[in-house]
Amino acid sequence: MFVIGLFLSVVGIGFLCWLLFTLAVYALPFFAGLTGGLAAFHNGSGVIGALVVGVLVGGTTLAIGQLAFMTVRTPLIRAAIALLFAVPAAIAGYHATFGLAQIGVPAEF
């Protein structure tokens, strides 16, 4: 029973790490959608309105980024667009890895 629990824990953590790093690509659209949703909520649009605004802003950011990357032919501009999406993903990945590494370390006084 102990071996099964240990195996399933390792598989679960591995799956969550894979999911986390797969979804890190969408860090910029998520951040833009969250910012837009919070701005709409603080301006009095309500919960449903803020959710709609957040989804629209995030989807628009992702669509514009993909469209711009597909249509632009200049390698320098394409690199800038890729960097715009990669930097938030790298920061999110770093913090996720740091948080996962802290699971196995005992707390300091």
N, C-alpha and C positions, 0 to 999 in steps of 0.2 A: 504494500500500500504506500509506503514511504517513497519507493522508487517511482511509482506512477505519479505521485504528487510532484516529485522533483522534476520528472520528465515533462509533465504538463506545464509546470512553472517556466521551465526553460523555453518550451515551445511558445507559450503565451507571451513571454518577454520578447522573444525573437520576432513573433508576428507583430507586436506593437512597435518594435523598432523599425521593421520593414514598412509598416503603414505610416509611421511618423516621417521617415525619410522620403517616402514616395509622395506624401502630401506636402512636403516642404516646398515644392515648386510653386504651390499656390499661396505662399506666404504674403506676397505683395497684394494680390487681389483680395485676400482675406483681411489684411490690414486696412486696405482702402475701404472695403465694405463695412468693416467695424467702425472706422472713423466716420464714414458717412451716416451710418445708422445711429451712432451716438450723437452726432451733431443734429440729426433730425429729431431724435428723442428729446434732447435738451432744448430744442426750439419749439417743443409743444406738439409734435405730430402724433404722439401716443405710441404704444408698443407695436401695434400692427403696422402703422405707417413707417416706423423706424425699421422694422424687419424688411418691409418692401423696399425702402430706400437702400438699406444695406445690401440686399441681394442684387438690386439693380446696379449699384455702384461697383460691387465686386465683379459681377458678370461683365459689365462694360469695361472695366480695367483689364480683365483677362482677354476679352475679345479684341480690344484695341491693341494690346500688346502682341497678340498672335497675328493680327492683321498687319501691323507695322513690321513685324519680323519677316512675314512672308513677302511683303511688297517691296521693301527696301533692299537694294542690291549692293550698296556700299558696305564693305566689310567693317569699316570703323563704326558706322551707325548701328549695324547689326550687333557688333560687340557691345556697344553702349546699351542697347535694348536688353541684350542678354545679361549684362552686368546689373541692370536695373532690377531684373527679376532674381538674379543669383545672390545678390548681397543680402536681402531679407531672408532668403532660404538658408544661406550659410549662418546667419545670426541665429535663426530659429533652430537649426541643426546643432549649433554649438551649445545653446542653452538646454536643448533636449538631452544631448549627450551628457552635459554636466549634471543635469538633474537625475538622469538614470545612474550615473556614476555615484551620486550621493546616496543612493538606496543602500548600497552595500557597506558604506562607511558609517561607523558609529558617530553619534552627535558629539560635538565638542561642548565643553562646559562654558 
